[in-house]
Amino acid sequence: MKILMATSEFSPLGSTGDLGDQVRILAVELKRLGHDVSVVMPFYRSIREGNYDIRPTSVEFQINLGGKKASTDIVETTGPDQIQVFLVRRDEYFDRSGIYGGNGRAYEDNAERFIFFAKSVVELARKLAPAPELIHSHDWTTALIPVFVRDRQLPFRTVLTIHNLEHQGSFWSFDFALTSLPGNYFGPRGLEFYGRLNFLKAGILYADAVTLPGEAALFEAFTPQHGFGLDAVLQENRFRTYGIPHGVDYSQTNPPLDKLLGRRQKSEANDDKTRCRQALLDQMDLETNPTGIALALPIEPQDEAAFSSIKPVLDLVLTADTGLFVTGKAHEQDLAEVIVAERRYPTRFAYRPDADTKLRQLTLAGADVVLLPSSLGFRGTNALAAMRYGTLPIVRMHGGVHQLVSDYDPASDYGCGFVYSDPSPMALWDSIRRAIQLYRQPEEWTRLVRRAQAVDLSWAESAKAFSKLYANLLRHRQASPA
């Protein structure tokens, strides 16, 4: 397949965070699968001033912005792994110190800048030979591309990936004129959202497929709490909305155990996992050799349910000869119970509200079980990192969890963790008891640990899922009447 990726960020040419890295890695992995992948992004000042081989092309055109004509020419360079990168050049819009703003403020003409960019991507796709079969847009800055493709009835399939639902490209209604679209596009069933022009809503409505980073994130986006106002729009279009996990960079989420331990760490243990467990117990000042399991409870920011889920059964857990490590700040209403637990079980309970990244990673690596009663971590990272370390997750069933963690079933020799459905604390305690009982069967425990470690949600697997989605869209186009 010939794929054109449209993005406002692409590492290392121009990036403010994870978006540029994720688009780069996805493009590279798709190319390794045999696809013809190219990328288009704005020609920022940082690229001009960087040490890149910028080459001219013969492609140039004018863009209509509500009656205003804006010309551009396309230059190109070569990105990582020989990815061809087209650069949309118009200095008025992109020769600036920042990508989206400067001095802590967004540029006032961001609507005009990225309407221009979206239209330029469509024009570029029309002029390329051979033409791309599919345009893959990333986040709000490119979300209008599917609208322009549909309006002009162009033969490209379109995919929109939402990396961050909170940033939607919401602008005042007068900016709609810059799109040069017919007026009927600006309405409740179009680009208008509570009286404003909303790029992301437009992309959700007009793209052939919309993806979010995993089914857990998808189901969360269907809720008012995590949908940032677009939950109803996503639900109405759920028949073409997909949860494809964004690949985990295991080199970052799972640094080798010896790096977490340090060279000076002394231990009589033969394997790194056991050494890591002992190091964690030592660092937390807990009992050095509990016969029960070592439990980790990571609390994510804004996660008020993590500690409250275990609070009613805390005494049951800590009298079962286990150790419990809590990293992250508990909600204020739970602090009294935390203090009581620290005093009542000083050798079995540890609370580290200000745990740094290394301690959080050490906790996931050194524990036997990680408790995830509410949040799996950003895009499931806590669950995936723990499993790669051989730490088994206990999770509550909610939308999309099955894509990351499956329940242990001894009869069918299946599963990589413990999943419970009832949101009650006793259901969580029952899963902890299941884990304690299995821990007493070393051979079966080891088999389950190995299955958990074999779970692979790397970018290579994500690229395969995207490739399958592309193929399905193109098959549907070929089957549709002309």
NUBA-205654 format. One record per residue (C-alpha): residue number from 1; x, y, z. Coordinates in nm, 2 decimals, padded with zeros to 4 digits. Example, Ala and Ser with C-alpha at 12.3 -4.5 7.8 and 13.67 -1.06 7.14 Angstrom:
<sites>
num:c1:c2:c3
1:01.23:-00.45:00.78 .
2:01.37:-00.11:00.71 .
</sites>
This chain:
<sites>
num:c1:c2:c3
1:00.00:00.00:00.00 .
2:00.11:00.36:-00.06 .
3:00.04:00.56:00.25 .
4:00.08:00.93:00.31 .
5:00.10:01.03:00.68 .
6:00.00:01.39:00.76 .
7:00.13:01.53:01.09 .
8:00.23:01.85:01.26 .
9:00.51:01.67:01.44 .
10:00.77:01.41:01.33 .
11:01.09:01.34:01.52 .
12:01.35:01.45:01.50 .
13:01.26:01.72:01.25 .
14:01.00:01.89:01.47 .
15:00.84:01.77:01.79 .
16:00.70:01.90:02.12 .
17:00.64:01.56:02.28 .
18:00.52:01.21:02.22 .
19:00.33:01.27:01.90 .
20:00.65:01.32:01.69 .
21:00.80:01.00:01.82 .
22:00.49:00.79:01.78 .
23:00.44:00.90:01.42 .
24:00.80:00.83:01.34 .
25:00.80:00.48:01.49 .
26:00.47:00.39:01.32 .
27:00.60:00.51:00.98 .
28:00.92:00.31:01.02 .
29:00.74:-00.01:01.13 .
30:00.49:00.02:00.84 .
31:00.78:00.05:00.60 .
32:00.93:-00.26:00.75 .
33:00.61:-00.44:00.67 .
34:00.66:-00.36:00.30 .
35:00.44:-00.05:00.27 .
36:00.54:00.26:00.07 .
37:00.52:00.52:00.34 .
38:00.58:00.89:00.32 .
39:00.52:01.18:00.56 .
40:00.41:01.54:00.51 .
41:00.45:01.81:00.77 .
42:00.50:02.18:00.78 .
43:00.85:02.33:00.70 .
44:00.93:02.48:01.04 .
45:01.21:02.71:01.12 .
46:01.37:02.44:01.33 .
47:01.40:02.22:01.02 .
48:01.54:02.50:00.81 .
49:01.81:02.57:01.08 .
50:01.88:02.20:01.14 .
51:02.14:01.99:00.98 .
52:01.91:01.83:00.72 .
53:01.94:01.77:00.35 .
54:01.66:01.98:00.22 .
55:01.58:01.92:-00.15 .
56:01.34:02.12:-00.38 .
57:01.06:01.95:-00.57 .
58:00.86:02.07:-00.87 .
59:00.54:02.07:-00.67 .
60:00.39:02.41:-00.60 .
61:00.03:02.54:-00.59 .
62:-00.21:02.80:-00.44 .
63:-00.45:02.74:-00.16 .
64:-00.79:02.92:-00.13 .
65:-00.85:03.05:00.22 .
66:-01.19:03.20:00.20 .
67:-01.10:03.41:-00.10 .
68:-00.74:03.48:00.00 .
69:-00.49:03.30:-00.22 .
70:-00.19:03.16:-00.04 .
71:00.09:03.00:-00.24 .
72:00.32:02.72:-00.13 .
73:00.59:02.50:-00.26 .
74:00.69:02.16:-00.14 .
75:01.04:02.06:-00.04 .
76:01.16:01.72:00.08 .
77:01.41:01.55:00.30 .
78:01.48:01.20:00.42 .
79:01.38:01.10:00.77 .
80:01.48:00.80:00.99 .
81:01.51:00.47:00.81 .
82:01.49:00.64:00.48 .
83:01.13:00.77:00.52 .
84:01.05:01.03:00.26 .
85:00.93:01.35:00.43 .
86:00.75:01.62:00.23 .
87:00.76:01.97:00.38 .
88:00.49:02.23:00.32 .
89:00.67:02.56:00.29 .
90:00.51:02.89:00.36 .
91:00.72:03.11:00.58 .
92:00.43:03.34:00.68 .
93:00.28:03.04:00.87 .
94:00.57:02.82:00.97 .
95:00.89:03.02:01.00 .
96:00.84:03.08:01.37 .
97:01.01:02.99:01.69 .
98:00.75:02.74:01.80 .
99:00.51:02.49:01.64 .
100:00.19:02.59:01.81 .
101:00.28:02.91:02.00 .
102:00.54:03.10:02.19 .
103:00.59:03.26:02.53 .
104:00.33:03.03:02.68 .
105:00.05:03.14:02.43 .
106:-00.09:02.97:02.12 .
107:-00.05:03.16:01.80 .
108:-00.37:03.36:01.72 .
109:-00.38:03.24:01.36 .
110:-00.35:02.86:01.44 .
111:-00.68:02.80:01.27 .
112:-00.56:02.96:00.94 .
113:-00.22:02.79:00.96 .
114:-00.35:02.44:00.99 .
115:-00.65:02.49:00.75 .
116:-00.38:02.59:00.51 .
117:-00.17:02.29:00.60 .
118:-00.46:02.04:00.56 .
119:-00.56:02.18:00.22 .
120:-00.19:02.16:00.11 .
121:-00.18:01.79:00.21 .
122:-00.48:01.72:-00.01 .
123:-00.33:01.91:-00.30 .
124:00.00:01.73:-00.26 .
125:-00.17:01.39:-00.26 .
126:-00.35:01.48:-00.58 .
127:-00.02:01.57:-00.75 .
128:00.19:01.27:-00.63 .
129:00.26:01.00:-00.89 .
130:00.18:00.73:-00.80 .
131:-00.09:00.88:-00.58 .
132:-00.13:00.75:-00.22 .
133:-00.41:00.51:-00.16 .
134:-00.47:00.63:00.19 .
135:-00.40:00.95:00.40 .
136:-00.34:00.89:00.77 .
137:-00.40:01.21:00.97 .
138:-00.27:01.26:01.33 .
139:-00.45:01.47:01.59 .
140:-00.65:01.80:01.54 .
141:-00.39:01.98:01.33 .
142:-00.47:01.74:01.04 .
143:-00.83:01.65:01.12 .
144:-00.98:01.86:00.84 .
145:-00.81:01.65:00.57 .
146:-01.09:01.39:00.57 .
147:-01.35:01.67:00.53 .
148:-01.17:01.82:00.22 .
149:-01.12:01.47:00.07 .
150:-01.49:01.39:00.11 .
151:-01.61:01.73:-00.01 .
152:-01.40:01.70:-00.33 .
153:-01.49:01.33:-00.37 .
154:-01.12:01.23:-00.40 .
155:-01.03:00.86:-00.43 .
156:-00.82:00.85:-00.11 .
157:-00.92:00.65:00.20 .
158:-00.87:00.85:00.52 .
159:-00.78:00.75:00.88 .
160:-00.77:00.99:01.17 .
161:-00.57:00.89:01.48 .
162:-00.65:01.08:01.80 .
163:-00.34:01.08:02.02 .
164:-00.48:01.34:02.26 .
165:-00.85:01.40:02.28 .
166:-00.82:01.70:02.51 .
167:-00.67:01.92:02.23 .
168:-00.94:01.95:01.97 .
169:-00.86:02.26:01.76 .
170:-01.15:02.47:01.87 .
171:-01.17:02.82:01.72 .
172:-01.43:03.09:01.68 .
173:-01.69:03.04:01.42 .
174:-01.56:03.31:01.18 .
175:-01.26:03.09:01.10 .
176:-01.49:02.86:00.92 .
177:-01.49:03.09:00.62 .
178:-01.12:03.00:00.57 .
179:-01.21:02.65:00.48 .
180:-01.40:02.77:00.17 .
181:-01.65:02.49:00.23 .
182:-02.02:02.53:00.16 .
183:-02.21:02.68:00.45 .
184:-02.41:02.37:00.53 .
185:-02.09:02.21:00.66 .
186:-02.11:02.44:00.96 .
187:-02.38:02.29:01.17 .
188:-02.45:02.04:01.45 .
189:-02.39:01.75:01.20 .
190:-02.08:01.91:01.07 .
191:-01.78:02.12:01.18 .
192:-01.97:02.33:01.44 .
193:-01.95:02.24:01.80 .
194:-02.13:02.46:02.06 .
195:-02.10:02.76:01.82 .
196:-01.73:02.71:01.74 .
197:-01.53:02.55:01.47 .
198:-01.40:02.22:01.60 .
199:-01.13:02.05:01.39 .
200:-01.13:01.72:01.58 .
201:-01.51:01.68:01.57 .
202:-01.49:01.73:01.19 .
203:-01.24:01.46:01.15 .
204:-01.44:01.21:01.36 .
205:-01.74:01.28:01.14 .
206:-01.57:01.26:00.80 .
207:-01.28:01.01:00.83 .
208:-01.33:00.66:00.70 .
209:-01.19:00.53:01.03 .
210:-01.10:00.69:01.36 .
211:-00.85:00.53:01.60 .
212:-00.76:00.59:01.96 .
213:-00.47:00.44:02.15 .
214:-00.62:00.11:02.25 .
215:-00.97:-00.02:02.34 .
216:-00.93:00.09:02.70 .
217:-00.88:00.45:02.58 .
218:-01.16:00.41:02.33 .
219:-01.41:00.30:02.60 .
220:-01.29:00.58:02.83 .
221:-01.35:00.83:02.55 .
222:-01.71:00.73:02.54 .
223:-01.76:00.86:02.89 .
224:-01.82:01.23:02.99 .
225:-01.52:01.21:03.23 .
226:-01.26:01.13:02.96 .
227:-01.44:01.23:02.64 .
228:-01.37:01.61:02.69 .
229:-01.71:01.69:02.54 .
230:-01.68:01.47:02.23 .
231:-01.80:01.15:02.40 .
232:-02.14:01.17:02.24 .
233:-01.99:01.24:01.90 .
234:-01.76:00.94:01.93 .
235:-02.04:00.71:02.05 .
236:-02.26:00.81:01.75 .
237:-01.97:00.72:01.52 .
238:-01.85:00.41:01.71 .
239:-01.92:00.18:01.41 .
240:-01.60:00.32:01.25 .
241:-01.40:00.40:01.56 .
242:-01.13:00.15:01.66 .
243:-00.90:00.11:01.96 .
244:-00.55:00.02:01.83 .
245:-00.29:00.01:02.11 .
246:00.00:00.25:02.05 .
247:00.32:00.06:02.08 .
248:00.51:00.05:02.40 .
249:00.87:00.15:02.38 .
250:01.00:-00.12:02.61 .
251:01.34:00.04:02.63 .
252:01.18:00.33:02.82 .
253:00.91:00.16:03.02 .
254:01.12:-00.15:03.10 .
255:01.48:-00.06:03.15 .
256:01.69:-00.37:03.23 .
257:01.67:-00.49:03.59 .
258:02.04:-00.44:03.65 .
259:02.00:-00.06:03.57 .
260:01.72:-00.04:03.83 .
261:01.93:-00.22:04.08 .
262:02.26:-00.05:04.03 .
263:02.60:-00.21:04.04 .
264:02.65:-00.17:04.41 .
265:02.33:-00.36:04.50 .
266:02.44:-00.67:04.70 .
267:02.23:-00.98:04.70 .
268:02.26:-01.36:04.74 .
269:01.98:-01.42:04.48 .
270:02.07:-01.59:04.16 .
271:01.83:-01.41:03.93 .
272:01.76:-01.04:03.87 .
273:01.39:-01.07:03.95 .
274:01.46:-01.20:04.30 .
275:01.74:-00.94:04.35 .
276:01.50:-00.67:04.24 .
277:01.23:-00.79:04.48 .
278:01.48:-00.79:04.77 .
279:01.61:-00.45:04.67 .
280:01.25:-00.31:04.67 .
281:01.18:-00.46:05.01 .
282:01.50:-00.31:05.15 .
283:01.43:00.03:05.00 .
284:01.08:00.04:05.14 .
285:01.21:-00.08:05.48 .
286:00.98:-00.37:05.48 .
287:01.01:-00.73:05.60 .
288:01.28:-00.88:05.38 .
289:01.14:-01.22:05.32 .
290:00.76:-01.24:05.34 .
291:00.62:-01.59:05.26 .
292:00.33:-01.43:05.08 .
293:00.33:-01.21:04.77 .
294:00.47:-00.86:04.73 .
295:00.19:-00.63:04.60 .
296:00.24:-00.30:04.42 .
297:-00.04:-00.03:04.40 .
298:00.06:00.25:04.16 .
299:-00.17:00.56:04.19 .
300:-00.19:00.77:03.88 .
301:-00.26:01.15:03.90 .
302:-00.64:01.22:03.93 .
303:-00.71:00.86:04.01 .
304:-00.92:00.88:04.32 .
305:-01.04:00.52:04.31 .
306:-00.71:00.33:04.33 .
307:-00.65:00.33:04.71 .
308:-01.02:00.35:04.80 .
309:-01.08:00.02:04.61 .
310:-00.85:-00.16:04.85 .
311:-00.91:00.04:05.16 .
312:-01.20:-00.17:05.30 .
313:-01.00:-00.49:05.27 .
314:-00.66:-00.35:05.37 .
315:-00.65:-00.55:05.70 .
316:-00.73:-00.87:05.52 .
317:-00.45:-00.81:05.27 .
318:-00.18:-00.71:05.52 .
319:-00.26:-01.00:05.76 .
320:-00.20:-01.25:05.48 .
321:00.18:-01.22:05.52 .
322:00.21:-01.00:05.22 .
323:00.39:-00.67:05.16 .
324:00.21:-00.38:04.99 .
325:00.39:-00.08:04.82 .
326:00.18:00.22:04.73 .
327:00.35:00.47:04.50 .
328:00.18:00.80:04.40 .
329:-00.03:01.04:04.60 .
330:-00.35:00.90:04.76 .
331:-00.66:01.11:04.77 .
332:-00.70:01.33:05.08 .
333:-01.00:01.13:05.20 .
334:-00.78:00.82:05.22 .
335:-00.48:00.97:05.40 .
336:-00.61:00.88:05.75 .
337:-00.63:00.51:05.65 .
338:-00.28:00.54:05.50 .
339:-00.14:00.67:05.83 .
340:-00.31:00.40:06.03 .
341:-00.18:00.13:05.80 .
342:00.18:00.26:05.82 .
343:00.16:00.25:06.20 .
344:-00.02:-00.08:06.23 .
345:00.19:-00.27:05.97 .
346:00.53:-00.10:05.96 .
347:00.71:-00.40:05.81 .
348:00.44:-00.48:05.55 .
349:00.31:-00.15:05.42 .
350:00.50:00.13:05.25 .
351:00.36:00.46:05.11 .
352:00.57:00.68:04.88 .
353:00.36:00.97:04.75 .
354:00.65:01.14:04.58 .
355:00.80:00.83:04.42 .
356:01.02:00.92:04.12 .
357:01.02:00.74:03.79 .
358:01.30:00.50:03.89 .
359:01.13:00.39:04.21 .
360:00.80:00.34:04.03 .
361:00.98:00.12:03.78 .
362:01.16:-00.07:04.06 .
363:00.82:-00.13:04.22 .
364:00.67:-00.27:03.91 .
365:00.97:-00.48:03.85 .
366:01.03:-00.61:04.20 .
367:00.67:-00.69:04.31 .
368:00.50:-01.02:04.24 .
369:00.17:-00.87:04.16 .
370:00.05:-00.52:04.06 .
371:-00.30:-00.40:04.16 .
372:-00.48:-00.20:03.90 .
373:-00.84:-00.17:04.03 .
374:-00.91:00.15:03.84 .
375:-00.64:00.28:03.61 .
376:-00.40:00.07:03.40 .
377:-00.18:00.37:03.37 .
378:-00.14:00.60:03.07 .
379:-00.24:00.38:02.77 .
380:-00.20:00.07:02.98 .
381:00.17:00.13:03.05 .
382:00.17:00.01:03.41 .
383:00.01:-00.32:03.32 .
384:00.23:-00.38:03.02 .
385:00.56:-00.28:03.19 .
386:00.47:-00.50:03.49 .
387:00.40:-00.80:03.28 .
388:00.73:-00.77:03.09 .
389:00.91:-00.77:03.42 .
390:00.72:-01.09:03.52 .
391:00.48:-00.91:03.76 .
392:00.13:-01.03:03.73 .
393:-00.16:-00.77:03.71 .
394:-00.48:-00.78:03.90 .
395:-00.73:-00.56:03.71 .
396:-01.10:-00.48:03.72 .
397:-01.29:-00.56:03.41 .
398:-01.40:-00.26:03.21 .
399:-01.42:-00.17:02.84 .
400:-01.10:-00.26:02.65 .
401:-00.92:-00.44:02.94 .
402:-00.93:-00.77:02.75 .
403:-00.70:-00.63:02.48 .
404:-00.42:-00.60:02.74 .
405:-00.49:-00.85:03.02 .
406:-00.67:-01.19:03.00 .
407:-00.79:-01.38:03.31 .
408:-00.60:-01.69:03.43 .
409:-00.78:-02.01:03.35 .
410:-00.59:-02.32:03.47 .
411:-00.82:-02.56:03.28 .
412:-00.73:-02.42:02.94 .
413:-00.38:-02.30:03.03 .
414:-00.48:-01.95:02.93 .
415:-00.44:-01.60:03.07 .
416:-00.17:-01.36:03.18 .
417:-00.32:-01.21:03.49 .
418:-00.62:-01.19:03.72 .
419:-00.94:-01.01:03.61 .
420:-01.25:-00.95:03.82 .
421:-01.59:-00.81:03.72 .
422:-01.76:-00.69:04.04 .
423:-01.63:-00.35:04.13 .
424:-01.66:-00.43:04.51 .
425:-01.36:-00.44:04.73 .
426:-01.43:-00.81:04.82 .
427:-01.40:-00.90:04.45 .
428:-01.05:-00.74:04.45 .
429:-00.97:-00.94:04.77 .
430:-01.09:-01.26:04.60 .
431:-00.84:-01.20:04.31 .
432:-00.56:-01.13:04.56 .
433:-00.64:-01.46:04.73 .
434:-00.63:-01.64:04.39 .
435:-00.29:-01.49:04.34 .
436:-00.17:-01.59:04.69 .
437:-00.29:-01.95:04.64 .
438:-00.12:-01.98:04.29 .
439:00.20:-01.83:04.43 .
440:00.22:-02.14:04.66 .
441:00.24:-02.35:04.34 .
442:00.58:-02.24:04.20 .
443:00.56:-02.44:03.87 .
444:00.22:-02.31:03.78 .
445:00.31:-01.95:03.89 .
446:00.62:-01.96:03.67 .
447:00.41:-02.07:03.37 .
448:00.17:-01.78:03.42 .
449:00.46:-01.54:03.46 .
450:00.62:-01.65:03.13 .
451:00.29:-01.60:02.95 .
452:00.26:-01.25:03.09 .
453:00.62:-01.18:02.98 .
454:00.54:-01.30:02.63 .
455:00.26:-01.04:02.58 .
456:00.39:-00.81:02.30 .
457:00.24:-00.47:02.24 .
458:00.54:-00.32:02.07 .
459:00.51:-00.08:01.78 .
460:00.57:-00.36:01.54 .
461:00.24:-00.52:01.66 .
462:00.07:-00.18:01.64 .
463:00.18:-00.14:01.28 .
464:00.03:-00.48:01.19 .
465:-00.30:-00.37:01.34 .
466:-00.30:-00.04:01.14 .
467:-00.20:-00.23:00.83 .
468:-00.50:-00.46:00.87 .
469:-00.73:-00.16:00.91 .
470:-00.59:00.00:00.60 .
471:-00.64:-00.32:00.40 .
472:-01.00:-00.34:00.51 .
473:-01.07:00.02:00.41 .
474:-00.92:-00.03:00.07 .
475:-01.11:-00.35:00.01 .
476:-01.44:-00.18:00.10 .
477:-01.36:00.10:-00.15 .
478:-01.29:-00.15:-00.42 .
479:-01.62:-00.33:-00.35 .
480:-01.83:-00.01:-00.35 .
481:-02.00:00.09:-00.67 .
482:-01.83:00.37:-00.87 .
</sites>
